[in-house]
């Protein structure tokens, strides 16, 4: 969606509080935990991931110095001591990196169950239901069915889970109901909201402004941190699929504007900026994500899903293009659908994470298909037959996963597996 600059500003002001006010969603940084990555990465690979993926503006050079044997890390500007990470002399000599997820070749698929051995966490974006208006993921056109992104993503997750389980995957949910997963509520974040407003230079504010800020902290930050904690500490999946629907600005939710704006793109972690990395916690999270070395797999899976969307969609959406390199940069030169972007969910969750933004909810064709809800078979619109948009979404993900993981599985393990359609 739009509002990227506003969201970025709110995110940055939340970071400014990180060293002055205890935040209920931000556990202390544990630099010592990165010692487990000693001798797991070479200097060349570390430089490449920093320069090409995670900090392409080059600002990492102001706080990381890399020699052939060691990376010297400044945890925050002006830190009295630098941390040291021992580097492997070669890829062959590198130790296995510690992780809680399996790599594709470590799976043991079963006959007829091509995704057996794969644990997938589905993350239905937003909250839905009675929370949809608060989180600004709700609009309604006349007396039509309200569009609630969080409700739609939960429906999508349930359909997708059923199909993935039939293919042998072990499927878990970060959210299996309408509403939040975090036990925090907006009113509990009042002190933080007040401090944030002060940091932004406000000397006074209305009760409405304060309430809005509490809500933003609740559903944009606390909720996502809680889901990341669920993923990293309890679910521990091999892959996270963050399910979303996109949209153009629709104006007044009670009088929304439909626009010819259908589009589709996928996001993976990357593109941290100099301003973000002035904070100690962001430097730590960046290195934890980078040293987990999930980027190549994230891009491979995302590319397979993007190709499947184009091959299966009745009305293939064009890519959404970011024009601000500070927000996002291409993740794969051959695909306009994949982007590196520093989202909260993709960087906090340590396993491979694919953030999917499919369809524009206020595009006229998409809006009509969403009004139909889920159904079997097809329905006609303008003389063309359309399947359920939810099933089309699920089918594209399934086929993308099948192609990616089948290509990573030894051929003798694929006997009696589901046949695959070629993807362009």
C-alpha positions as CSV (number, residue, x, y, z in Angstrom):
1,X,0.0,0.0,0.0
2,X,0.9,3.6,-0.1
3,X,1.7,5.8,3.0
4,X,5.3,4.4,2.8
5,X,7.0,7.5,4.0
6,X,4.5,8.0,6.8
7,X,5.0,4.4,7.9
8,X,8.8,4.8,7.7
9,X,8.6,7.9,9.8
10,X,6.5,6.2,12.5
11,X,8.9,3.3,12.5
12,X,11.9,5.5,12.9
13,X,10.5,7.4,15.8
14,X,9.7,4.1,17.5
15,X,13.4,3.3,17.1
16,X,14.4,6.5,18.7
17,X,12.8,5.3,21.9
18,X,14.6,2.1,22.0
19,X,17.5,3.2,24.1
20,X,15.5,5.6,26.4
21,X,12.3,3.8,27.3
22,X,11.8,0.1,28.0
23,X,9.5,-1.3,25.3
24,X,7.3,-4.3,26.0
25,X,8.0,-5.9,22.6
26,X,11.8,-5.3,22.4
27,X,13.9,-7.9,24.3
28,X,17.5,-6.8,25.2
29,X,20.1,-7.2,22.5
30,X,22.3,-10.2,23.0
31,X,25.5,-9.6,21.0
32,X,27.1,-12.6,22.7
33,X,24.6,-14.9,20.9
34,X,26.2,-14.0,17.6
35,X,29.3,-15.9,18.7
36,X,27.6,-19.1,17.5
37,X,28.2,-17.8,13.9
38,X,32.0,-17.7,14.3
39,X,33.6,-19.5,11.4
40,X,30.3,-20.0,9.5
41,X,30.8,-17.4,6.8
42,X,33.6,-16.1,4.7
43,X,34.7,-12.5,4.3
44,X,33.7,-12.5,0.6
45,X,30.2,-13.8,1.4
46,X,29.7,-11.3,4.3
47,X,30.7,-8.4,2.1
48,X,28.5,-9.6,-0.8
49,X,25.4,-9.9,1.4
50,X,26.0,-6.5,3.1
51,X,26.6,-4.7,-0.2
52,X,24.1,-6.4,-2.5
53,X,21.2,-7.3,-0.2
54,X,21.1,-5.9,3.3
55,X,22.8,-2.5,3.2
56,X,23.2,-1.5,-0.4
57,X,23.7,2.2,0.4
58,X,27.2,1.2,1.7
59,X,26.7,2.7,5.1
60,X,27.7,-0.7,6.7
61,X,31.3,0.3,6.1
62,X,31.1,3.0,8.8
63,X,30.5,0.3,11.6
64,X,31.8,-3.0,10.2
65,X,35.4,-3.6,9.2
66,X,36.1,-6.8,7.4
67,X,39.5,-8.5,7.1
68,X,40.1,-12.0,5.8
69,X,39.9,-13.5,9.3
70,X,37.7,-11.2,11.3
71,X,34.7,-8.8,11.1
72,X,35.0,-6.0,13.6
73,X,31.5,-4.6,14.5
74,X,30.6,-1.4,16.3
75,X,27.4,-2.2,18.1
76,X,26.2,1.5,18.1
77,X,27.8,4.8,17.1
78,X,30.5,5.7,19.6
79,X,30.6,2.3,21.3
80,X,33.8,2.0,23.4
81,X,34.5,-1.5,22.1
82,X,34.1,-3.3,18.9
83,X,32.8,-6.9,18.7
84,X,34.6,-9.5,16.7
85,X,33.2,-12.3,14.5
86,X,35.7,-14.9,13.3
87,X,35.4,-15.6,9.6
88,X,35.9,-18.9,7.7
89,X,38.9,-19.0,5.4
90,X,36.8,-20.7,2.7
91,X,33.3,-22.0,2.1
92,X,34.7,-25.6,2.3
93,X,36.2,-24.9,5.7
94,X,33.1,-23.0,7.1
95,X,31.2,-24.6,10.0
96,X,27.5,-25.3,9.5
97,X,25.5,-22.2,10.6
98,X,23.2,-22.7,13.6
99,X,19.5,-22.6,12.7
100,X,16.1,-24.0,13.7
101,X,14.8,-24.6,10.2
102,X,15.6,-27.3,7.7
103,X,17.1,-26.6,4.3
104,X,15.2,-28.1,1.3
105,X,17.7,-31.0,0.7
106,X,17.3,-32.1,4.3
107,X,13.6,-33.0,3.8
108,X,12.5,-36.6,3.4
109,X,9.4,-36.5,1.1
110,X,7.0,-39.4,0.9
111,X,5.4,-41.0,-2.1
112,X,2.4,-38.9,-3.1
113,X,3.3,-36.3,-0.4
114,X,5.9,-34.0,-2.2
115,X,5.9,-31.5,0.6
116,X,6.4,-34.0,3.5
117,X,9.1,-33.0,5.9
118,X,8.4,-29.3,5.3
119,X,7.0,-27.2,8.2
120,X,5.3,-24.0,7.0
121,X,4.0,-21.2,9.2
122,X,1.2,-19.2,7.7
123,X,1.0,-15.6,8.8
124,X,-2.4,-14.1,7.9
125,X,-1.7,-10.4,7.7
126,X,-3.5,-7.9,9.9
127,X,-6.3,-8.6,12.4
128,X,-9.7,-8.5,10.6
129,X,-13.1,-8.6,12.2
130,X,-14.0,-5.9,14.7
131,X,-10.3,-4.7,14.5
132,X,-10.3,-4.0,10.8
133,X,-11.4,-0.3,11.0
134,X,-8.8,0.4,13.7
135,X,-6.0,-0.9,11.6
136,X,-7.3,0.9,8.4
137,X,-7.8,-2.3,6.5
138,X,-11.5,-1.9,6.0
139,X,-13.7,-0.2,3.4
140,X,-17.2,-0.7,2.0
141,X,-18.9,0.4,-1.3
142,X,-22.6,1.1,-0.7
143,X,-24.3,-1.9,0.7
144,X,-21.7,-4.4,-0.6
145,X,-19.8,-6.8,1.6
146,X,-17.1,-5.0,3.6
147,X,-13.6,-5.5,2.5
148,X,-11.5,-6.5,5.6
149,X,-8.0,-7.6,4.7
150,X,-7.3,-9.4,8.0
151,X,-10.5,-11.4,7.6
152,X,-9.6,-12.2,4.0
153,X,-6.1,-13.3,4.8
154,X,-7.4,-15.7,7.5
155,X,-9.8,-17.3,5.0
156,X,-6.9,-17.5,2.5
157,X,-4.6,-19.2,5.2
158,X,-7.3,-21.8,6.0
159,X,-7.8,-22.7,2.4
160,X,-4.1,-22.9,1.8
161,X,-3.4,-24.9,4.9
162,X,-5.9,-27.6,3.9
163,X,-4.2,-28.0,0.5
164,X,-0.6,-27.9,1.8
165,X,-1.4,-30.5,4.4
166,X,-2.8,-32.7,1.6
167,X,0.6,-32.4,0.0
168,X,2.3,-33.6,3.1
169,X,3.4,-30.3,4.7
170,X,3.1,-29.6,8.4
171,X,1.3,-26.3,8.6
172,X,1.1,-23.9,11.6
173,X,-0.5,-20.5,12.0
174,X,0.8,-17.4,13.7
175,X,-2.9,-16.3,13.9
176,X,-5.8,-18.7,13.7
177,X,-8.7,-16.3,14.7
178,X,-9.9,-12.8,14.0
179,X,-8.1,-10.3,16.2
180,X,-4.6,-9.9,17.7
181,X,-2.2,-12.5,19.1
182,X,-0.4,-10.1,21.4
183,X,-1.8,-9.8,25.0
184,X,-1.1,-6.1,24.9
185,X,-3.8,-3.6,24.2
186,X,-3.6,0.0,22.9
187,X,-4.3,1.7,26.3
188,X,-1.3,-0.2,27.8
189,X,1.0,1.6,25.3
190,X,0.0,5.2,26.4
191,X,3.2,6.1,28.0
192,X,5.2,5.0,25.0
193,X,2.8,6.9,22.7
194,X,3.3,10.1,24.8
195,X,7.1,9.7,24.7
196,X,6.9,9.2,20.9
197,X,4.8,12.3,20.4
198,X,7.3,14.3,22.5
199,X,10.2,12.9,20.5
200,X,8.5,14.2,17.3
201,X,8.4,17.7,18.8
202,X,4.7,17.8,19.9
203,X,4.1,19.9,23.0
204,X,0.4,19.0,23.1
205,X,-2.1,16.7,21.4
206,X,-5.7,15.8,21.5
207,X,-7.1,12.6,23.0
208,X,-7.9,11.4,19.5
209,X,-4.3,11.9,18.4
210,X,-3.1,10.0,21.5
211,X,-5.6,7.2,21.0
212,X,-4.5,6.8,17.3
213,X,-0.9,6.6,18.3
214,X,-1.6,4.0,20.9
215,X,-3.4,1.9,18.2
216,X,-0.6,2.2,15.7
217,X,1.9,1.0,18.3
218,X,-0.4,-1.8,19.1
219,X,-1.2,-3.3,15.6
220,X,1.8,-2.2,13.6
221,X,4.6,-2.9,16.1
222,X,3.5,-4.9,19.2
223,X,1.5,-7.4,17.2
224,X,4.2,-8.1,14.7
225,X,6.9,-8.5,17.4
226,X,4.6,-11.0,19.2
227,X,4.1,-13.0,16.0
228,X,7.9,-13.0,15.4
229,X,8.4,-14.3,18.9
230,X,5.9,-17.1,18.2
231,X,7.7,-18.1,15.1
232,X,11.3,-18.0,16.5
233,X,10.6,-19.5,19.9
234,X,7.6,-21.8,19.5
235,X,6.6,-22.6,15.9
236,X,10.2,-22.8,14.5
237,X,9.1,-23.5,10.9
238,X,11.2,-24.1,7.8
239,X,9.4,-21.3,6.0
240,X,7.0,-18.5,6.8
241,X,4.4,-17.3,4.3
242,X,3.1,-13.8,5.2
243,X,-0.3,-13.5,3.3
244,X,-1.5,-10.1,2.3
245,X,-3.7,-8.3,-0.2
246,X,-2.6,-5.0,-1.7
247,X,-4.5,-1.8,-2.4
248,X,-4.3,1.7,-3.8
249,X,-5.4,4.6,-1.7
250,X,-9.2,4.3,-1.4
251,X,-9.9,7.6,0.4
252,X,-12.8,7.7,2.8
253,X,-13.5,4.1,3.8
254,X,-17.2,4.9,3.8
255,X,-17.0,6.2,0.3
256,X,-14.1,4.4,-1.2
257,X,-12.7,4.9,-4.7
258,X,-12.2,1.9,-7.0
259,X,-9.2,2.3,-9.3
260,X,-7.8,0.2,-12.1
261,X,-4.8,-0.7,-10.0
262,X,-4.4,-4.4,-9.8
263,X,-0.8,-5.4,-9.1
264,X,1.3,-8.1,-7.4
265,X,4.7,-8.3,-5.7
266,X,6.7,-10.3,-3.1
267,X,9.1,-9.0,-0.5
268,X,12.1,-10.5,1.3
269,X,14.3,-9.0,4.0
270,X,16.9,-6.5,2.9
271,X,17.7,-2.8,2.2
272,X,18.4,-1.5,5.6
273,X,19.2,2.2,5.6
274,X,21.9,4.3,7.2
275,X,19.3,6.0,9.5
276,X,17.8,2.7,10.6
277,X,21.2,1.3,11.4
278,X,22.2,4.0,13.8
279,X,20.2,2.0,16.4
280,X,22.0,-0.8,18.2
281,X,19.0,-3.2,18.0
282,X,18.7,-2.8,14.2
283,X,22.4,-3.6,13.8
284,X,21.9,-6.7,15.9
285,X,18.8,-7.8,14.0
286,X,20.4,-7.2,10.7
287,X,23.4,-9.4,11.5
288,X,21.2,-12.1,13.0
289,X,19.2,-12.2,9.8
290,X,22.2,-12.0,7.5
291,X,24.2,-14.7,9.3
292,X,21.2,-17.0,9.1
293,X,21.8,-16.9,5.3
294,X,18.2,-17.3,4.2
295,X,18.3,-14.7,1.4
296,X,19.1,-17.1,-1.5
297,X,16.3,-19.5,-0.4
298,X,13.8,-16.6,0.1
299,X,14.5,-15.3,-3.4
300,X,14.2,-18.8,-4.9
301,X,10.9,-19.5,-3.3
302,X,9.5,-16.1,-4.0
303,X,10.5,-16.3,-7.7
304,X,8.8,-19.7,-8.0
305,X,5.6,-18.3,-6.5
306,X,5.7,-15.3,-8.7
307,X,6.0,-17.5,-11.8
308,X,3.2,-19.6,-10.6
309,X,0.9,-16.6,-10.1
310,X,1.6,-15.5,-13.7
311,X,0.9,-19.0,-15.0
312,X,-2.3,-19.7,-13.0
313,X,-4.1,-16.3,-12.7
314,X,-7.0,-15.7,-15.0
315,X,-6.1,-12.0,-15.0
316,X,-2.4,-11.9,-14.2
317,X,-1.6,-8.7,-12.3
318,X,1.4,-6.6,-13.3
319,X,4.2,-6.0,-10.9
320,X,4.1,-3.2,-8.4
321,X,7.2,-1.0,-8.9
322,X,9.0,0.8,-6.1
323,X,10.6,4.1,-7.3
324,X,12.3,5.0,-4.1
325,X,15.5,2.9,-3.5
326,X,15.5,3.9,0.1
327,X,12.3,1.9,0.5
328,X,12.9,-1.2,-1.7
329,X,15.3,-2.5,-4.3
330,X,15.0,-5.4,-6.8
331,X,15.8,-8.7,-5.2
332,X,16.3,-10.6,-8.6
333,X,17.3,-8.8,-11.8
334,X,15.3,-11.2,-13.9
335,X,12.0,-10.6,-12.1
336,X,10.2,-7.3,-11.6
337,X,8.0,-8.9,-8.9
338,X,10.6,-9.5,-6.2
339,X,11.9,-6.8,-3.9
340,X,14.3,-6.4,-0.9
341,X,12.6,-4.3,1.7
342,X,13.2,-3.8,5.4
343,X,9.9,-4.9,6.9
344,X,9.4,-5.6,10.6
345,X,8.1,-9.2,10.0
346,X,10.7,-10.2,7.5
347,X,13.7,-9.1,9.6
348,X,12.4,-10.3,13.0
349,X,11.5,-13.8,11.9
350,X,14.8,-15.7,11.6
351,X,13.6,-18.5,9.2
352,X,13.1,-17.8,5.5
353,X,10.1,-15.4,5.1
354,X,8.1,-14.6,1.9
355,X,5.9,-11.6,2.2
356,X,3.2,-11.8,-0.5
357,X,1.2,-8.8,-1.6
358,X,-1.4,-10.2,-4.1
359,X,-4.1,-8.4,-5.9
360,X,-5.3,-4.8,-5.3
361,X,-8.5,-4.9,-3.2
362,X,-10.0,-1.7,-4.7
363,X,-9.3,-2.7,-8.3
364,X,-12.8,-3.0,-9.9
365,X,-12.3,-6.6,-11.1
366,X,-10.6,-7.7,-7.9
367,X,-13.3,-6.0,-5.8
368,X,-16.0,-7.9,-7.7
369,X,-14.2,-11.2,-7.2
370,X,-13.8,-10.5,-3.5
371,X,-17.6,-9.8,-3.3
372,X,-18.2,-13.3,-4.5
373,X,-16.2,-14.7,-1.7
374,X,-15.0,-18.3,-1.9
375,X,-16.7,-20.9,-4.1
376,X,-16.0,-24.0,-6.2
377,X,-15.9,-23.9,-10.0
378,X,-16.1,-20.6,-11.8
379,X,-18.3,-17.5,-12.2
380,X,-18.8,-15.3,-15.3
381,X,-17.9,-11.7,-15.4
382,X,-17.8,-9.8,-18.8
383,X,-18.1,-13.2,-20.6
384,X,-15.0,-14.6,-18.8
385,X,-15.0,-17.4,-16.2
386,X,-13.2,-16.7,-13.0
387,X,-12.4,-19.2,-10.1
388,X,-12.5,-18.1,-6.5
389,X,-9.8,-15.5,-6.1
390,X,-8.9,-17.2,-2.8
391,X,-8.4,-20.6,-4.5
392,X,-6.4,-18.9,-7.3
393,X,-4.2,-17.3,-4.7
394,X,-3.7,-20.7,-2.9
395,X,-3.1,-22.6,-6.1
396,X,-0.3,-20.2,-7.2
397,X,1.5,-20.6,-3.9
398,X,1.1,-24.4,-3.9
399,X,2.4,-24.8,-7.4
400,X,5.3,-22.4,-6.7
401,X,6.3,-24.4,-3.6
402,X,6.0,-27.7,-5.5
403,X,8.3,-26.5,-8.2
404,X,10.8,-25.1,-5.9
405,X,11.0,-27.9,-3.4
406,X,10.8,-30.7,-6.1
407,X,13.8,-29.1,-7.8
408,X,15.7,-29.3,-4.5
409,X,14.7,-33.0,-3.8
410,X,16.7,-36.0,-5.0
411,X,14.9,-37.5,-8.1
412,X,14.4,-40.9,-6.5
413,X,12.3,-39.3,-3.8
414,X,9.8,-37.9,-6.3
415,X,8.2,-41.1,-7.4
416,X,4.4,-41.0,-7.3
417,X,4.5,-37.3,-6.6
418,X,2.0,-34.8,-8.0
419,X,2.7,-34.0,-11.7
420,X,3.9,-30.4,-12.2
421,X,2.8,-27.9,-14.9
422,X,5.7,-26.1,-16.5
423,X,6.1,-22.5,-15.2
424,X,7.3,-19.8,-17.7
